[in-house]
Amino acid sequence: MTEKELEILRILEENARIDSSTLAKMTRISEEEVKEILQKLEKMKVILNYTTVIDWSKVPQAERVTAMIDVKVTPKRGVGFDEVAERIYRFPEVQALYLMSGAYDLQVVIEGKTMQEIARFVSEKLSSIDSVLSTTTHFQLKKYKHDGIIFEEVEEDRRIVVTP
Amino acid sequence: MSQVSVPTKNRLSSRVQEIKPSGIRRFFDLASTMDNIISLGVGEPDFITPWNIREASISSMERGFTAYSANAGVLELRQEITKYMYQRFDVDYNPETEVLVTVGASEAIDIGCRAILDPGDEVIIVEPGFVSYSPLVSMAGGVPVSVGTKIEDDFKVSADQIRDAITEKTKAIMISFPNNPTGAVMLKEDLQEIATLVEEHDLMVFSDEIYAELSYDHKHFSFAALEGMKERTILISGFSKAFAMTGWRLGFVMAPADVLAAMLKLHQYSLMCAPTMAQYGALEALKSGMDDVERMTQSYKQRRGFLVESFTEMGLACHMPGGAFYAFPSIKATGLTSEEFAERLLYEERVAVVPGNIFGAGGEGHIRCSYATSMENLQEATKRMQRFVSSYLGG
């Protein structure tokens, strides 16, 4: 990957809304080159999506509950953990799935409207999968920081307007 | 009733009266009365000091490190500074005898001038430059001699320019690269010809390298790293710019032992020592802050690109600054003076910039725009400036 491609990735990781003419000035290449790089990175699936970080707790009609579930499974000969992982991540309520080292195998991050909804997912869908041995569910109580973004940050610009 | 006696004598020293108040003050007064200002006039990082540094300083207070430190600064900090400067910039100093922790780089310039200047000694100051150099030379009894750099030379100074300014009274040269306000940098070969001149005329050099870490295209080269120059250089730096620690007031100076001892004498009588809790923050900065420096430098570099390209697009000639966080475009095409431009821009578009003339010779016809502000601010500011400039260029 070239230096310019890396630079563009770093900028977009912070702000996906930045337009290509601004990106071009920031990286000092032409707008056409920026567009080519973006297309290439999208095609390579290096850039997968341009999303928005939203604090849903501030939206009354959109209450959500997030849980992390530690899952122990029996890996299968030949496919290891991949097959059971796929069975789990295909559920749309699964936000993230990781294979972990340590006391359990898979970590499932799941989002639902209510605790009941999540409880139902765990008992009806997750636990009923053959290779799942056990689950431990942890509910998130409050989001302080997510994807490197502090949710209640009040760091304003306290500098004086003109200084030498 | 007691009578109030009005002093009849002029109570302020003539030396102080001769010093003009900083031209930046007037702009600050103007700008601070207005709302909805976007300021490109701030000479400090827009980052808040990285948390690990703040945390280390808080912890030092919790543990009770609140007494005076050694006059020259906490020894462990001086050792870290020496190590850092050796690893980053290839200069080799003795932490016990050649390093002094100061209250900002400004103090270092002040006591450096007072340590080496006799009344009437001339100091050649490369301008545009930081506003304090010339007053500090004057207050130390010296005579500032300006040498102006130009946009055509990328605001570098040549040995010829300096040679023309040398007289029998010249004691020292004051340089600062990367430069505030021009953002200019000087590479090893640029500095080498000046070193030759310094040797020839037996001069000292003040090299203010406070922006060294903020070099975008080439690694910074320290003047003191040139052969034979360590013995003649007062090397000034600090934590303000690279580590976003302006309010901590913490700088340092490295100089040959005899010069450093003289500076230490002045420092201990006027300040005793730099604030101890700030020194512990700085220690943490050097031990684990380099990743933050890298992150901030990357961000400045992108904003530099955006701002300079935007100026070029709107028809203002602007060289690509190699360091610091300032662009210094020429506004001559608008037919306005620096002050007129800055004042009208402030009133008409509510964008604060600093007129170049206040930075001394060579500054007229330019404005200093700091890109140490968010991309959103830069986008809005350049939109407003584009509108402003086109009304002068298009007409």
Interface residues (C-beta under 8 A of the other chain):
Chain A: E7 R10 I11 N15 I18 T22 A24 K25 M26 T27 R28 E155 D157 R159 I160 V161 V162 T163 P164
Chain B: S22 I24 F27 F28 A31 S32 I37 S39 G41 V42 G43 E44 D46 I48 F130 V131 S132 N180 Q298 Q302 R303 G305 F306 E309 S310 A352 V354 M375 Q379
